Amino acid sequence: MERTPSFARRLPSWLRRALVAAVALYALYLIAGNLFLNTPWGESTINRKPDRFQMHWESGRTWWPGRVSLAGVELKGQARRIAWQAQAARVEGRIALWPLLRRRLQIPTIHAQEVIGGARRVDKELLPPPPREGGWELLFDRIASDSVRHAYFGALVLEGQGSAEVGFYKQLRGGPMEVMPSKAHFRDARITREGTDVMRDGVLQAEFAIARHRREEAAGVDKLLKTEARIRLDGATSGVDVHVDPQGGVAVKPVPGTGEAHADLGFSQGALTPGSRLQWSMPVTGHDIAGAARNDALGLALAVDQDIVLKATVPPRADGRLSLDADLRLRGNQVPLRDFQSLLPRASGHVVGDWRFTSLRWLSGLFPQAPWLKLDGAGDVSADVQVVDGKLAAGSRITVPGVEAVADVMGNRIRGQARADIRLDAGPKGELVPRMEAVMGEFHVAAVKAPDKPYVQGRNLRLSLNADGELTELTQNLKARVVFDNASVPDLRVYNPFLPREHMRFDGGAGFLSGDLSLDAAGEVGHGTLRIAGRGTRMVLAGIQARGDVDLDLKLRRADLKRHAFVADGSTVQLRNASFSEPGGESRSGWWARARLDRARLDVDRPISAGGQADVSMKDVAFLLALFSRKKEYPAWVYALVDAGQAQVNGHVQWQDDVLVLDRVQAHNDRFELLARLRLQGRQRQGDLYAKWRALSVGVELQDDQRKFHLVRARQWYDGRPDLLK
């Protein structure tokens, strides 16, 4: 019986050969493909530039051309300063074979399981090679995973139940790149920083894409100008610890706490998209620069329409160090990628609150017209300010309970801890007019050239400033005033460098200094008063030792800024309870004198130069007589003048350096008359005296220690003597 031929024998021979070839090719592919995936040959072929890209796997298999499955996959690489890596328990994907003929590696789908990965910045930068033509194209249409477990960037770590779909394109050798519309989703999300929770029990969703571009078109942060993104976030957040060290350095770190964050933020090519919103509340703890503990709560809210509206609140708390209520609108919705200070000119709104600054130097910037005033040091600020286009606006108020204030006034440095109240008013043309009222609870005064050697100490110095006009213009409009009362001067001899040495100086004693001075933009006195008062002060006056209570009240009105010259009309000098010794040793006590400078000019450069017309009331003329001779050398009747009662005196006074001149001095009452002129220079004494009592008269001619008495025709002799001042 004949056997039935098999199905294969009934096939045409060419078809049988084709089937055999296909089986052989498939078997060859199985062998070659699996050898490639499971021997060092595969990894060495891929990892030819290990500094830029490496891929390793534990095992792999392929059962069909273009379809690959890998287990234990690890990838890592570096681009410039960003080093990245990714791991997956299993990766399955399909490679499109025909595009390989066009130098394109296209992988339509990749599916990864149990994925972890991230990126960090490194110190050593890996520069890309120069661009070249003909680079391979890499096209990953869809990389997906429904088991992303762990991701990080630097110290931030994201953990949870995550899924992601990513697609990207890149041409090697410096060609363009693109991230196609991609997305990621995490639930039970936990974000940590260095092991401390930042967010927990959260839900995170992200959508993003980067338009195709070359490196030279958008490098680094400029890639955000090609980016479209949207992030949704809901979760519990941690607290923040803010620590300020004594040097002013600020350290911020997350700490356990209970806060909340809710965000839906859209970003498109460098701008937040309308409808974006953010709400975030968190506890803030830590220590300020003084070491005081803080316990505050910060709330942030952001909303975007055509502009960005930002609100921040810190409710005042008994154990807190900060309170804040800020409501600002940022014009436009662009996000500055490099210069964050460019946000400031776009901001308008109000800020109310109390907070501490490590440096208050910025307060001096409110008064650029007053370079002689410096405000600095760490301190608290209480503010209620209006902001228009990034600048403080009229209606703003700033209170500083304590600020280190330094004012340099005519060669003197006034320093103290002050409370300052600053307000910004609107001028007649809408210009900003800063005004400040400051009080130094305690202050001291020293020479600018020796600031560590104070010679005046006082309390409650009041400083006011009004800066009419624009902040950067019209410095001549600055009005400043310094007022203080009864500041202690431990040693009045500190003023001797200003006095005419031999003929007017303090030999000891303490005193008090008061002032009410108006200043200009240069810190120079425009007008005002200075009062020096001493009790039981030892003095030398025209060579005579004296002791008593002195009170000098100077009325100043500037006459010449360059020469520090002043009109001092109306200034007064009083000497009370004075005692002095006459040249012969005779002593007098209980003497007094009051002088008024009706017309006076004063030059306060060292030493002081002064001159003018003086009107004096004095108890008697004993001091004037003592300037010319000893009591026993006068005729006996002369000292009857002393007992003749109070005298009115007027004359001209001038001193310059060590020269003191009294000229055309007239002393009289209804019982006597006394005329005198006297010039003192160093130890030289020159002058003339005429005294008349009833029918008696005498003239005294003084030349150093020599005296010549004129008892006959004394008035004619005196009238013939020349004046000392023209």
Salt bridges, closest charged atoms under 4 A:
GLU43 OE1 - HIS56 ND1 3.03
GLU114 OE1 - ARG149 NE 3.10
GLU125 OE2 - ARG80 NH1 2.86
GLU125 OE1 - ARG81 NH2 3.85
GLU137 OE2 - ARG104 NH2 3.60
GLU159 OE2 - HIS150 ND1 3.52
GLU159 OE1 - ARG190 NH1 3.24
GLU165 OE2 - ARG142 NH2 3.09
GLU178 OE1 - ARG212 NH2 2.85
ASP188 OD2 - ARG187 NH1 3.80
GLU194 OE1 - ARG193 NH1 3.99
ASP197 OD1 - ARG190 NE 2.74
GLU207 OE2 - ARG232 NH1 3.66
ASP222 OD2 - ARG338 NH2 3.03
ASP234 OD1 - HIS262 ND1 2.71
GLU260 OE1 - HIS262 NE2 3.31
ASP264 OD2 - ARG230 NH2 2.86
ASP288 OD2 - ARG321 NH2 2.37
ASP296 OD2 - ARG294 NE 3.48
ASP305 OD1 - ARG329 NH1 3.40
ASP307 OD2 - ARG329 NH1 3.45
ASP376 OD2 - ARG361 NH2 3.00
ASP380 OD1 - ARG356 NH1 3.17
ASP389 OD1 - ARG331 NH1 3.14
GLU404 OE2 - ARG415 NH1 2.91
ASP408 OD1 - ARG413 NE 2.72
ASP421 OD2 - ARG419 NE 3.54
ASP425 OD2 - ARG423 NE 2.95
ASP425 OD2 - ARG435 NE 2.92
GLU442 OE2 - ARG459 NH1 2.99
ASP468 OD1 - ARG435 NH1 3.83
ASP485 OD2 - ARG462 NH2 3.36
ASP491 OD2 - ARG493 NH2 2.82
ASP507 OD1 - ARG505 NE 3.14
ASP516 OD2 - ARG481 NH2 2.60
ASP520 OD2 - ARG558 NH1 2.85
GLU524 OE1 - HIS564 NE2 3.45
ASP551 OD2 - ARG531 NH2 2.61
ASP553 OD2 - LYS555 NZ 3.44
ASP569 OD1 - ARG601 NH1 3.32
ASP598 OD1 - ARG596 NE 2.88
ASP603 OD2 - ARG563 NH2 3.24
ASP605 OD1 - HIS564 ND1 3.01
ASP620 OD2 - ARG588 NH2 3.31
GLU633 OE2 - ARG630 NH2 2.38
GLU633 OE1 - ARG707 NE 3.94
ASP657 OD1 - ARG501 NH2 3.27
ASP663 OD2 - ARG664 NH1 3.19
ASP663 OD1 - ARG677 NE 3.67
GLU673 OE2 - ARG715 NH1 3.65
ASP688 OD2 - ARG677 NH1 3.60
ASP688 OD1 - ARG721 NE 3.22
GLU701 OE1 - HIS710 NE2 3.23
GLU701 OE2 - ARG721 NH2 3.57
ASP719 OD1 - ARG715 NE 3.06
ASP723 OD2 - ARG664 NH1 3.14
ASP723 OD1 - ARG677 NH2 3.28
